[in-house]
Amino acid sequence: MKVTIAEFLRDYTALTDKAQSEPVGITEHDRDRLAVMSAEEYARLQRRDRRVVRLEDFTDEEMALIAASEPSPEDAHLDAELKDWQP
């Protein structure tokens, strides 16, 4: 759902209630400006954040776990994408 800033300010209570079930996009001059969402959805998105780790920062134990890992059977179709790949 998208609304203008003026609509959001006018219908603040109803739209913040709506944002509990779906994000509400707020536009200004026909351009996306903000999004309002529930605190629960925001927390869920934060948990999905990934951190970048340099290879040198992995412990020997972590490297062993990675080396021993196997792809899931559901992802076997991805092997076809790498069939003739060369660096």
PAZAPA-4460 file (N, C-alpha, C; in steps of 0.05 Angstrom, whole numbers, plus 32768, in hexadecimal, padded with zeros to 4 digits):
% residues 87
    n_x    n_y    n_z   ca_x   ca_y   ca_z    c_x    c_y    c_z   seq   type   mol
   8011   7FE9   8000   8000   8000   8000   8012   8019   8000     1      M     A
   800B   802D   7FF0   801A   8045   7FEF   8007   805D   7FF3     2      K     A
   8011   8071   8002   8001   8089   8007   8014   80A1   8005     3      V     A
   8009   80B8   8001   801A   80D0   8002   801F   80D8   801F     4      T     A
   8032   80EA   8023   8037   80F4   803E   801E   8101   8049     5      I     A
   8010   8110   8039   7FF8   811E   8043   7FE3   810A   804C     6      A     A
   7FDF   80F4   803C   7FCC   80DF   8044   7FD5   80D2   805D     7      E     A
   7FEF   80CD   8060   7FF9   80BF   8078   7FF4   80D0   8091     8      F     A
   7FF9   80EA   808E   7FF5   80FC   80A5   7FD7   80FE   80AC     9      L     A
   7FC7   80FF   8098   7FAA   8102   809C   7F9E   80E9   80A9    10      R     A
   7FA8   80D1   80A0   7F9C   80B8   80A9   7FB0   80A8   80BA    11      D     A
   7FC0   80B6   80CA   7FD6   80AA   80D9   7FCE   8091   80E8    12      Y     A
   7FB9   8093   80F8   7FB1   807C   8108   7FA9   8064   80F8    13      T     A
   7F98   8068   80E4   7F90   8052   80D3   7FA7   8046   80C4    14      A     A
   7FB9   8056   80BA   7FCF   804C   80AA   7FE5   803E   80BB    15      L     A
   7FE9   8048   80D4   7FFC   803A   80E5   7FF0   801F   80EE    16      T     A
   7FD5   801E   80F1   7FC8   8004   80F6   7FCB   7FF2   80DE    17      D     A
   7FC8   7FFC   80C6   7FCC   7FED   80AE   7FE8   7FE2   80AB    18      K     A
   7FFC   7FF2   80B4   8018   7FEA   80B3   801F   7FD3   80C5    19      A     A
   800C   7FCC   80D7   8011   7FB4   80E8   800E   7F9B   80D7    20      Q     A
   7FFF   7F9C   80C1   7FFB   7F84   80B1   8009   7F85   8096    21      S     A
   8011   7F9D   808D   801F   7F9F   8073   802E   7FBA   8073    22      E     A
   8045   7FBB   8066   8054   7FD4   8065   8043   7FEA   8056    23      P     A
   8046   8002   8060   8038   8019   8053   804E   802B   8048    24      V     A
   804F   802D   802D   8062   803F   8020   8058   805B   8021    25      G     A
   806A   806E   8025   8062   808A   8026   8072   8098   8010    26      I     A
   8063   80A6   7FFF   806F   80B4   7FE8   806F   80D2   7FEC    27      T     A
   8082   80DF   7FDF   8083   80FC   7FDE   808A   8104   7FC1    28      E     A
   8079   8114   7FB5   807C   811C   7F99   807F   8103   7F87    29      H     A
   806E   80F0   7F8C   806D   80D7   7F7C   8086   80C6   7F7E    30      D     A
   8096   80CA   7F92   80AF   80BA   7F96   80AD   80AC   7FB2    31      R     A
   80B6   8093   7FB3   80B7   8085   7FCC   80C8   8094   7FE0    32      D     A
   80BE   8098   7FF8   80CD   80A8   800C   80D2   8097   8025    33      R     A
   80BE   808A   8030   80BF   807B   8049   80AE   8062   8047    34      L     A
   80B3   8050   805A   80A2   8039   805D   809D   8036   807B    35      A     A
   8084   8031   8082   807C   802C   809E   8074   800F   80A0    36      V     A
   807F   8001   80B4   8079   7FE5   80B7   8078   7FDF   80D5    37      M     A
   806D   7FC7   80DB   806B   7FC0   80F7   8087   7FBC   8103    38      S     A
   8089   7FBF   811D   80A3   7FBB   812B   80AB   7F9E   8128    39      A     A
   8098   7F8B   8127   809E   7F6F   8123   80AB   7F6A   8108    40      E     A
   80A0   7F76   80F3   80AB   7F72   80D8   80C7   7F7F   80D6    41      E     A
   80CA   7F96   80E3   80E5   7FA3   80E3   80F9   7F91   80F1    42      Y     A
   80F2   7F86   8107   8104   7F74   8116   810B   7F5B   8105    43      A     A
   80F7   7F51   80F7   80FC   7F39   80E5   8110   7F41   80CF    44      R     A
   810D   7F58   80C4   8120   7F60   80AF   813C   7F65   80BA    45      L     A
   813D   7F6F   80D2   8158   7F73   80DE   8166   7F59   80E3    46      Q     A
   8157   7F44   80EB   8163   7F2A   80EF   816E   7F1E   80D6    47      R     A
   8163   7F27   80BF   816D   7F1D   80A5   8186   7F2B   809C    48      R     A
   818E   7F40   80A9   81A7   7F4E   80A2   81BE   7F3A   80A3    49      D     A
   81CF   7F3D   8091   81E7   7F2C   8090   8200   7F3C   8096    50      R     A
   8213   7F2F   80A0   822C   7F3D   80A5   8241   7F32   8093    51      R     A
   8254   7F43   808B   8269   7F3B   807A   8281   7F33   808B    52      V     A
   828C   7F1B   8086   82A3   7F11   8095   82B9   7F0A   8081    53      V     A
   82D1   7F14   8087   82E7   7F0E   8076   82EF   7EF0   807A    54      R     A
   82F9   7EE4   8065   8301   7EC8   8066   8315   7EC3   807D    55      L     A
   8327   7ED6   8081   833B   7ED3   8095   8330   7ED3   80B2    56      E     A
   8317   7EDD   80B4   830B   7EDF   80CF   82FC   7EC5   80D7    57      D     A
   82FA   7EB2   80C5   82ED   7E98   80CC   8301   7E88   80DD    58      F     A
   82F6   7E7A   80F1   8306   7E68   8101   830A   7E4E   80F2    59      T     A
   831E   7E3F   80FB   8322   7E25   80EE   830A   7E13   80F0    60      D     A
   82FC   7E15   8107   82E3   7E05   810A   82CE   7E0D   80F6    61      E     A
   82CA   7E27   80F2   82B7   7E31   80DF   82BE   7E28   80C3    62      E     A
   82D7   7E29   80BC   82E0   7E21   80A1   82DB   7E03   809D    63      M     A
   82DF   7DF3   80B2   82DA   7DD6   80B0   82BC   7DD1   80AC    64      A     A
   82AB   7DE0   80BA   828E   7DDD   80B7   8286   7DE4   809A    65      L     A
   8291   7DF9   8090   828A   7E01   8074   8293   7DEB   8061    66      I     A
   82AC   7DE1   8064   82B6   7DCD   8052   82A6   7DB3   8053    67      A     A
   829B   7DAD   806A   828B   7D94   806D   826E   7D98   8065    68      A     A
   8265   7DB0   8060   8249   7DB4   805A   8242   7DA9   803E    69      S     A
   8229   7DA2   803C   821E   7D98   8023   8205   7DA8   801B    70      E     A
   8201   7DAD   8002   81E9   7DBC   7FFA   81D0   7DAA   7FFE    71      P     A
   81BA   7DB7   8002   81A1   7DA7   8005   8198   7D9C   7FEA    72      S     A
   818A   7D86   7FEA   8180   7D7A   7FD1   816F   7D8D   7FC1    73      P     A
   8160   7D9F   7FCF   814E   7DB2   7FC1   815E   7DC5   7FB0    74      E     A
   8178   7DC9   7FB6   8188   7DDC   7FA7   8199   7DCF   7F91    75      D     A
   8195   7DB5   7F8C   81A6   7DA7   7F79   81A3   7DB3   7F5D    76      A     A
   818C   7DBF   7F56   8188   7DCB   7F3C   819B   7DE2   7F37    77      H     A
   81A6   7DEE   7F4C   81B8   7E05   7F48   81D3   7DFC   7F3D    78      L     A
   81DA   7DE2   7F40   81F3   7DD8   7F34   81F4   7DDC   7F16    79      D     A
   81DD   7DDB   7F09   81DC   7DDE   7EEC   81E6   7DFA   7EE4    80      A     A
   81E1   7E0E   7EF5   81EA   7E29   7EEF   8208   7E2C   7EEF    81      E     A
   8216   7E1A   7EFC   8233   7E1C   7EFE   8241   7E07   7EEC    82      L     A
   8231   7DF9   7EDC   823C   7DE2   7ECE   8256   7DE7   7EBF    83      K     A
   8258   7DFB   7EAF   8270   7E01   7E9F   827E   7E1A   7EA8    84      D     A
   8279   7E22   7EC0   8284   7E3B   7ECB   82A2   7E38   7ED0    85      W     A
   82B1   7E4D   7EC8   82CE   7E4E   7ECE   82D4   7E69   7ED8    86      Q     A
   82E6   7E6B   7EEB   82ED   7E86   7EF5   82FD   7E96   7EE1    87      P     A
***
